[in-house]
Amino acid sequence: MKKKLLLLLMMFVLAVSMCACSAKEEDVEEKTEVEEVKEKDKDKEKKKKEEPTPTPEPTEEPTPTPEPIEVVDPEYTDEFTKVEKYEDYASKSATPSETMVWVEGVIDSYDDAGNNLILKSEDGDWAIALGSAGTNAFYDRAKDSVGKNVRVFGKYTGYSDDHQIPVVSFLPKEFSNHAYRMETLDNSFRLTQIDYLLDKYKLATEREYGTISFKIPIELREVETDDTLFYYFGDDVVGFLMLHNEAKQEAEFEGMDDDKILLEYANEYMKNTKVLEKEPTKIKGYPALRLVTTFENDDLNMPMALYSYIIMVDDTYYYFGMTEPYLPGETGKELITDMVGTIKKLDSAEAATEKKEESKKEEDSKKEDETKKESETKTEEEKIVKTGIPPLADLAGLYDVTMTITKPDGTTESETLKDSYFGMNELSAYNATNGSMNLDLGGGLIASMTFSYNSKGKVVFSGILTDGTNSGTISGIQTKSAN
């Protein structure tokens, strides 16, 4: 029981990372670097020339004084250069842009016009560029950071002419490759790329699960397997929620109180992970643990963080967790905490069964409507059947992909991945003349593929796999176009 939870998590993290890792790296933000700051600088300079310069008045406000906090050592710092000499960055001829830096100081103010935070360090001020494509919730959280003592792990992107200070951004496009973020020195508050993508969710739909019910945002996509639930935010978000439940059956737990049993269970669960936080708590009167852990796997191109609760309701363990790259941000922490706050124990098994049947009827009706619409759409699409070699513009989208590997001993392994995303990053090597391309799948595995249209005008591909030792085949069909 205890090892099954982590095994399931590993498997689905891999699936999510393959499907969504690059989906929005090209357009996740429109402008987060110094160009955006400079554009606003030019507008302000133009206005200054057109308007008379007013006589300045002494209206300087004091920098907010942060409350004393316990400083916790940060994670994932090796790639970043801690700024020791402010003057190395405080001019146009300073350190080259794109340098990965670590800056510390107090957030002094929020610049609404420029979507910037102003950070006061011991040696000088910095502008923290917040981009222009984030959600309203992200910018509200950024405003909440004013007065906090923070560290920013991001890229030095140049020098602001208007503010006359250097600029750092923790929202670069290749967010899944590095632990970019802004966090307080005690790690109690953190903004990440996932926060930039996700809005504040309303818990609107009640879901029954085992002997309890809870509420979930209606926008999330649910996938159920055995006794585990997965909730996905979208194809462009490398993050998901996972819920798991299992009855307490271990004989060695006999005679232990609930809190002790919960700790034993959690200690087994946390094997092969790095524990950052572990806090006993109560959820609706039930014994619970709040956990912050991270883990790495050779099949993943980034470490993953888990912000989770393990709750014991009578004789059943419930796991509620948010998984995202590197370290947990505020959106996931708030969402999973709000969800466990809606837990209610069901009145009876009979009532649970009745409600589940009603829910299934509603779901079947919804699926029937979706199938009907999909059928009508397919009918319209089939009227125009494409042929020949597909242009690059037709390739981007979701694919169902099947891979079969043949090992030297003659044994084979097959795997089918649903809704795998092919974006412009993956398709950059596509040859539109003959429809072929090579794709590095990681771990030394190379796929040589040829794209075409099938008889119904759908984009399909087939090809071979090799890693120097094993060989195999790969094929796929586009299930949803990005156009």
KEKOLVEX-38518 format. One line per 10 residues: number of its first residue (from 0); their letters; for each residue x, y, z of C-alpha. Coordinates in steps of 0.02 Angstrom, whole numbers, plus 32768, in hexadecimal, padded with zeros to 4 digits. Layout:
N
NUM = A = X:Y:Z | ...
***
This chain:
483
0 = MKKKLLLLLM = 8000:8000:8000 | 8085:807C:8035 | 80F2:806A:7F99 | 8061:8067:7F20 | 803C:8120:7F38 | 80EA:815B:7F06 | 80EF:80E1:7E73 | 804B:8126:7E2F | 808A:81D7:7E44 | 812D:81B5:7DE8
10 = MFVLAVSMCA = 80CE:8168:7D55 | 8057:81F8:7D3F | 80DA:8280:7D57 | 8135:8233:7CC4 | 8098:8232:7C5A | 806F:82E6:7C84 | 8120:8324:7C65 | 8124:82D2:7BB9 | 8079:8318:7B89 | 8088:83C8:7BCB
20 = CSAKEEDVEE = 813E:83F6:7BEC | 8156:845E:7B51 | 80A3:848A:7B29 | 80AB:853E:7B5E | 8165:8565:7B69 | 8158:85CC:7ACA | 80C5:8639:7AFD | 80B9:8628:7BB9 | 80DE:86E0:7BC5 | 80E1:8769:7B46
30 = KTEVEEVKEK = 8168:87D7:7B91 | 81BB:87B6:7C37 | 8268:87FA:7C14 | 82B9:88A4:7C07 | 826A:88CA:7B5C | 81C1:88E1:7BAF | 820B:8954:7C31 | 8264:89B8:7BAB | 81C5:89CD:7B43 | 816C:8A17:7BD9
40 = DKDKEKKKKE = 8208:8A82:7BFB | 81FB:8ACD:7B4B | 8143:8AF7:7B63 | 8169:8B4C:7C07 | 81FC:8BAD:7BBB | 8189:8BE9:7B2E | 8109:8C27:7BAB | 8190:8C7F:7C0E | 81C6:8CE1:7B73 | 8112:8D13:7B4A
50 = EPTPTPEPTE = 80E3:8D49:7BFA | 8137:8DCF:7C66 | 81A4:8D88:7CEF | 8152:8DA9:7D99 | 81B8:8DE4:7E2B | 81DF:8D4A:7E92 | 81A1:8D44:7F44 | 81ED:8CDE:7FD1 | 816D:8C51:7FD6 | 81E0:8BBD:7FF0
60 = EPTPTPEPIE = 818D:8B30:804F | 81EF:8ABC:80C0 | 8213:8A0B:8081 | 81A1:898D:80D9 | 81FC:8938:8168 | 81E2:887B:815E | 81B8:881B:81FA | 8245:87AC:823E | 8239:86FD:81F7 | 829A:865B:8205
70 = VVDPEYTDEF = 8310:864E:816F | 8309:85A4:811A | 8391:856D:80A2 | 8351:8571:7FEE | 8348:84DA:7F7A | 838D:84CD:7EC7 | 840F:8558:7ECE | 84A1:850A:7E6F | 8476:8556:7DC6 | 8462:8607:7E0A
80 = TKVEKYEDYA = 84E7:8689:7E2F | 84C2:86E6:7ED0 | 84D3:87A2:7EB2 | 8562:87DE:7F20 | 8596:887C:7EC1 | 8500:88E6:7E8F | 856B:8954:7E1F | 858D:88C0:7DAD | 84D6:88CA:7D76 | 84AA:8982:7D8E
90 = SKSATPSETM = 84D8:89C9:7CE3 | 84BB:89AA:7C2A | 856B:8967:7C18 | 855A:88F1:7CAB | 854E:8834:7CB1 | 8508:87E7:7C11 | 844D:87CA:7C15 | 8408:8719:7C25 | 847A:86F9:7CBB | 8421:868E:7D3D
100 = VWVEGVIDSY = 8425:86EE:7DE1 | 83EC:86E6:7E96 | 83B6:878D:7EE0 | 837D:87B0:7F93 | 8324:8845:7FDF | 827F:8891:8017 | 81F0:88AD:7F9C | 81D6:8968:7FA8 | 8146:8986:7F2F | 80DF:8948:7E9B
110 = DDAGNNLILK = 80E2:89A9:7DF7 | 8035:8993:7DA8 | 8063:89EB:7D07 | 80FA:897F:7CE6 | 80C7:88DC:7D3B | 8165:88E4:7DA3 | 8193:88CD:7E59 | 821B:893D:7E9F | 8294:88DF:7F10 | 8309:893C:7F86
120 = SEDGDWAIAL = 83A9:88DB:7FA8 | 8434:8911:801D | 8497:895B:7F8C | 8410:899E:7F18 | 8366:8987:7EC8 | 832A:8907:7E49 | 8291:88FD:7DD9 | 823E:8852:7DD7 | 81E7:883E:7D2E | 8140:87E2:7D3E
130 = GSAGTNAFYD = 8110:87D0:7C87 | 806C:8802:7C37 | 8012:875B:7C1C | 7FFD:871E:7CCE | 7F55:8700:7D22 | 7EFF:8781:7D90 | 7F1F:8710:7E25 | 7FD9:8711:7DFF | 7FE4:87CF:7E01 | 7F7B:87D7:7EA0
140 = RAKDSVGKNV = 7FF5:875F:7EF3 | 8086:87C8:7EB5 | 803A:8861:7F0A | 802C:87FA:7FAB | 80EA:87EB:7FAB | 8104:88A6:7FD0 | 815D:88B4:8076 | 819F:8802:8072 | 8256:87D5:807C | 8273:8768:7FE3
150 = RVFGKYTGYS = 82F2:8715:7F73 | 82DA:870F:7EB7 | 8324:8685:7E4C | 831A:86BC:7D97 | 8373:870A:7D03 | 83C8:87B2:7D00 | 8377:87FF:7C66 | 83CC:88A8:7C58 | 83C0:895A:7C98 | 8323:89C8:7CA4
160 = DDHQIPVVSF = 833D:8A77:7C5E | 82A5:8ABA:7CB8 | 82C3:8A70:7D64 | 8380:8A79:7D51 | 8390:89CF:7DA1 | 83B4:891D:7D66 | 8325:88A6:7D39 | 830D:87F0:7D6A | 8284:8779:7D30 | 8253:86D4:7D81
170 = LPKEFSNHAY = 81DB:86AB:7CF2 | 824B:8679:7C5F | 8201:860A:7BD8 | 826B:8570:7C01 | 8220:8566:7CAF | 821D:84A8:7CB3 | 82DB:84A2:7CA3 | 8307:850D:7D3A | 82C1:8533:7DE8 | 828D:85E7:7DC3
180 = RMETLDNSFR = 8224:8635:7E4E | 820F:86BF:7ECF | 81FF:8688:7F85 | 820A:86CD:8034 | 82A2:86A2:809B | 823E:8627:8105 | 81F3:85D4:8068 | 8142:85F5:80A7 | 8114:865A:800B | 814A:862F:7F5A
190 = LTQIDYLLDK = 811A:8663:7EA9 | 8147:85EF:7E18 | 8122:85DA:7D5F | 808B:856D:7D8E | 8044:8601:7DF0 | 805B:866B:7D53 | 7FEE:85F1:7CEF | 7F65:85C6:7D6D | 7ED6:8635:7DA9 | 7E7C:862B:7E4F
200 = YKLATEREYG = 7E02:859A:7E49 | 7D54:858F:7E94 | 7D26:84E9:7EE5 | 7C7E:84CD:7E90 | 7C67:8412:7E73 | 7C4D:8395:7EFF | 7CA2:82ED:7EE3 | 7C85:8250:7F4B | 7D1D:81E4:7F69 | 7D22:814C:7FDA
210 = TISFKIPIEL = 7CCB:8179:807D | 7CDF:8237:8065 | 7CB0:82C3:7FEF | 7D11:835E:7FBF | 7D03:83EF:7F46 | 7D68:8407:7EA7 | 7D72:8493:7E23 | 7D00:846E:7D8F | 7D89:84A4:7D14 | 7DFE:8412:7D3B
220 = REVETDDTLF = 7E01:8371:7CD4 | 7DEB:82D3:7D3C | 7E3B:822A:7D18 | 7E11:8197:7D8C | 7E76:80F8:7D98 | 7E53:8072:7E1A | 7E4F:80CF:7EC1 | 7EAD:816A:7E83 | 7E6C:820E:7E3B | 7ED2:8285:7DCF
230 = YYFGDDVVGF = 7E9F:8337:7DA5 | 7EF6:8393:7D16 | 7EF8:8450:7CFA | 7F1B:844A:7C3F | 7F97:8412:7BBC | 8007:84AA:7BDA | 801C:848F:7C97 | 809E:8417:7CDC | 803F:83F9:7D7C | 7FAC:8394:7DBC
240 = LMLHNEAKQE = 7F4A:835F:7E55 | 7F4A:82AB:7E91 | 7ED5:825B:7F10 | 7EE9:81AB:7F53 | 7E91:8144:7FD8 | 7EAF:809C:8027 | 7E69:803E:80BB | 7ED7:8021:8154 | 7EFF:7F67:815B | 7FAE:7F54:81A6
250 = AEFEGMDDDK = 7FAA:7EE3:823F | 8044:7F3A:8288 | 7FDB:7FD6:82A3 | 7F6C:7F83:8323 | 7F6E:7FDB:83C9 | 7FB5:807F:8382 | 7F56:8122:838D | 7F22:817B:82ED | 7FAD:81FD:82F1 | 8035:8179:8306
260 = ILLEYANEYM = 7FEC:810F:8278 | 7FE8:81A8:8207 | 80A0:81CC:8229 | 80CF:8117:8203 | 806F:811E:8160 | 80BB:81C5:812F | 816C:818C:8155 | 8157:80FB:80DC | 810C:816D:8059 | 819B:81EA:8068
270 = KNTKVLEKEP = 8222:816A:8041 | 8284:8198:7FA2 | 824F:824F:7FB6 | 82A0:82E6:8007 | 8234:8328:8094 | 8233:83E6:809E | 81A2:83F8:8118 | 813B:8381:8184 | 80B5:83C8:81F6 | 802E:836A:825A
280 = TKIKGYPALR = 7F85:83BF:824E | 7ECA:83A0:8253 | 7E51:83A4:81C0 | 7D9B:83AF:81F6 | 7DCF:835C:8299 | 7E27:82CA:8243 | 7EE2:82AB:8260 | 7F4A:82E7:81CD | 7FFA:8311:8194 | 802C:83A0:8122
290 = LVTTFENDDL = 80C4:8371:80B9 | 8139:83CA:8042 | 81AB:8350:7FE6 | 8211:8347:7F47 | 824D:82B5:7EDF | 82B4:8292:7E44 | 82AA:8208:7DC3 | 831D:81DD:7D32 | 8288:81E1:7CBB | 825E:8296:7CE7
300 = NMPMALYSYI = 82BC:8330:7CA9 | 829A:8390:7D4A | 827F:8370:7E04 | 81CA:8371:7E3D | 817D:83BA:7EDC | 80E7:8378:7F3B | 807E:83E3:7FB0 | 8008:8369:8003 | 7F9A:8334:8093 | 7F85:8282:80D6
310 = IMVDDTYYYF = 7EE3:8274:8139 | 7E9D:81E0:8198 | 7DDF:81D5:819A | 7DAC:8141:8206 | 7E09:80AC:81BA | 7E33:80FB:8111 | 7ECA:8163:80DE | 7EAE:81F1:8063 | 7F3A:8247:8004 | 7F1C:82F3:7FB5
320 = GMTEPYLPGE = 7FB3:8338:7F57 | 7FEA:83BD:7EDB | 807E:8390:7E6B | 80E4:8411:7E0A | 8199:842F:7DD4 | 8221:8454:7E54 | 81C4:84A9:7EE5 | 810D:84CB:7F11 | 80C2:8574:7EE9 | 8034:85D2:7F3D
330 = TGKELITDMV = 7FA9:859F:7EC4 | 7FBE:84E4:7EDD | 7FD6:84F5:7F98 | 7F38:855C:7FAB | 7ED0:84EC:7F39 | 7EFD:8448:7F8E | 7EE6:8496:803C | 7E3B:84DA:800B | 7E09:8430:7FC5 | 7E30:83CF:8064
340 = GTIKKLDSAE = 7DD1:8455:80C3 | 7D32:841E:8069 | 7D3F:8367:809E | 7C9E:831D:80E3 | 7C7E:826C:811E | 7BEF:821A:80BF | 7B53:81EC:8120 | 7B4F:8137:80E5 | 7B91:80C2:8060 | 7AE1:80B8:8015
350 = AATEKKEESK = 7AD8:8174:8003 | 7B85:8175:7FB6 | 7B54:80F1:7F37 | 7AB5:814E:7F07 | 7B10:81F2:7EED | 7B99:819B:7E8B | 7B18:814F:7E16 | 7AC8:81FA:7DFD | 7B72:8244:7DD9 | 7B96:81B8:7D5D
360 = KEEDSKKEDE = 7AF2:81D9:7D03 | 7B1E:8291:7CF4 | 7BCC:8264:7CB7 | 7B87:81E7:7C37 | 7B0D:826A:7BF8 | 7B99:82E8:7BE9 | 7C07:826B:7B8C | 7B77:8242:7B18 | 7B61:82FA:7AEC | 7C1D:830D:7AD1
370 = TKKESETKTE = 7C21:8271:7A63 | 7B91:82B5:79FC | 7BE8:835D:79E4 | 7C8B:8307:79BB | 7C33:8299:793B | 7BE4:8331:78EA | 7C8D:8388:78E5 | 7CE1:82EF:7899 | 7C59:82E7:7814 | 7C7E:839A:77E2
380 = EEKIVKTGIP = 7D3A:837A:77E3 | 7D2B:82DE:7778 | 7CDA:8344:76ED | 7D87:838F:76CC | 7E0C:8306:76CB | 7EBF:8340:76C7 | 7F46:82DF:766A | 8001:82E8:7647 | 8089:8325:76BD | 8045:838C:774E
390 = PLADLAGLYD = 8088:843E:7763 | 80D7:8469:780A | 803E:84D0:783B | 7FD1:8433:783A | 8041:83CD:78AD | 8035:8427:7955 | 7FB6:83D8:79CB | 7F8E:8340:7A35 | 7FB7:828F:79FD | 7F95:81DE:7A38
400 = VTMTITKPDG = 8042:818E:7A2B | 806E:80D4:7A2E | 8123:809B:7A49 | 8165:7FE9:7A41 | 8218:7FC1:7A77 | 8270:7F1E:7A48 | 8301:7EEF:7ABA | 839B:7E8A:7A86 | 8352:7DED:7AD7 | 82BA:7DF9:7A64
410 = TTESETLKDS = 823D:7E33:7AE9 | 81CE:7EC8:7AC1 | 817B:7F51:7B27 | 80EE:7FBE:7AE9 | 80A6:805F:7B2E | 801B:80D3:7AF3 | 8018:8189:7B2A | 7F76:81E8:7B19 | 7F6F:82A1:7AEB | 802C:82BA:7AD9
420 = YFGMNELSAY = 804E:836E:7AA6 | 80B9:8396:7A0E | 80E3:844F:7A0C | 815A:84B8:79A4 | 81EC:8486:7A13 | 81D4:83CD:79EC | 81B2:83F2:7934 | 8245:8467:7918 | 82A4:83E3:78B2 | 820F:83BC:783F
430 = NATNGSMNLD = 8237:83B3:7784 | 819B:83ED:7728 | 81E3:83B1:7682 | 81DA:82F8:76AB | 8177:82F9:774F | 8203:82B0:77B9 | 8258:82E0:785C | 82C2:8299:78E9 | 828E:82B5:799F | 82F9:829A:7A3A
440 = LGGGLIASMT = 8288:8248:7ABC | 830D:824D:7B44 | 8378:81C5:7B90 | 83D0:81AB:7AE9 | 832D:8177:7A93 | 8319:81C1:79E4 | 8279:81B9:797D | 8283:81C7:78BD | 81D3:81F1:7881 | 8176:8217:77E0
450 = FSYNSKGKVV = 80D2:8279:77E3 | 8040:8267:776A | 7F82:826D:7763 | 7F16:81D2:7777 | 7E7D:81AC:770D | 7E12:821D:777B | 7E8A:82B0:776E | 7ED1:829B:781E | 7F8A:82BD:783B | 7FE4:821A:7863
460 = FSGILTDGTN = 809A:81E5:7872 | 8100:8146:787B | 81B7:811F:788F | 8240:80C4:78EC | 8290:80D3:7998 | 8344:80B1:79C8 | 83B8:80D4:7A5A | 8451:8077:7A1B | 8421:7FD7:7A77 | 8366:7FC1:7A64
470 = SGTISGIQTK = 82FA:7FE3:79CC | 8241:7FF4:79AE | 81B2:804D:7958 | 814B:80EA:797A | 80A6:8122:7931 | 8024:81A5:7958 | 7F85:81FC:7923 | 7F54:82B0:7945 | 7EBD:82B9:79B9 | 7EB3:8375:79C4
480 = SAN = 7F03:83FC:7959 | 7F4E:8498:79A9 | 7F04:8501:791D
***
